[in-house]
Amino acid sequence: MAPHILVCTDGSVYANSVYDHAAWAAKRLDGSLEILHVLDHQREHAESKDWSGNMVANAREDLLSQLAELDAQKSKILQKHGRNILETAKQAILDQGGPSPALTLRNGNFIDTISDVEKNADLLIIGKRGEAADFATMHLGANLERVIRGSKHPVLVTSRAYKPIEKVLIAYDGGSSAKKAVQHAAEGKLLKDLDILLLKVGPETEAHRKMLADAALVLEKAGCHVRTTIAPGEPEDVIVETVNREAIDLLVVGAYGHTKIRQFLVGSTTTALIRTCLIPLLMFR
């Protein structure tokens, strides 16, 4: 069965990059695409005012009736806007030579919707920032970390703009999620024929050399072109420095691991890594 890719969009500034990465992934995997846009009415209603104060009964009823009509009109406008976002996404993917995607418009909480819809997906694609992001402070999309933590599938977090992906860095710590990333690279089509650099952050010891050699062997047996390197220092600094020095196009990391890598990739430091790296990240649990 062909891999199924779930693509999340809110039509914001990262949307075009999301569509380009989706087309790239679908073509490499020979997979199907589903574009999801969620109308989160709960967030909008939370911003509504309470009009149930001291008013004449008839006036209050008349006002509440008018407000209900406004809500209905607003809902229709949001539905139309959502459908336009999905149609724009479909056309953008077709323009990049990707397959014709299924379009899904849902109402509800974004995280709850993702948990439900992603059950049939093999890969999830989402932009680094959404419509509510604060670009001045480089804050990330409000839901991004929750998606990464909660998703049962690999998550591709896209950069601001798409560029061809040829060089891949796998930050490897020997943990279960890192091993899953290596296995995915070896067995899947997404990273096939790309140049892969395996990085272990830490002192150069015999144990670390063997750890990398074992992982490299898995990739080499699958026909991957792979190099290995060990570098001491703080994981966040070393990874970003290696990305820049090696002109890496895609960073692959385990969202949960061991030792310092685990501390680095959980919580606020996850956000720091995604914010600092100007390239897409493929994250595994």
Secondary structure, 3 states (H helix, E strand, C coil): CCCEEEEECCCCCCHHHHHHHHHHHHHHHCCEEEEEEEECHHHHHHCCCCCCCCCCHHHHHHHHHHHHHHHHHHHHHHHHHHHHHHHHHHHHHHHCCCCCCEEEEEECCHHHHHHHHHHHCCEEEEECCCCCCCCCCCCCCCCHHHHHHHCCCCEEEECCCCCCCCEEEEECCCCHHHHHHHHHHHHCCCCCCCEEEEEEECCCCHHHHHHHHHHHHHHHHCCCEEEEEEECCCHHHHHHHHHHHCCCCEEEEECCCCHHHHHHHCCHHHHHHHHHCCCCEEEEC
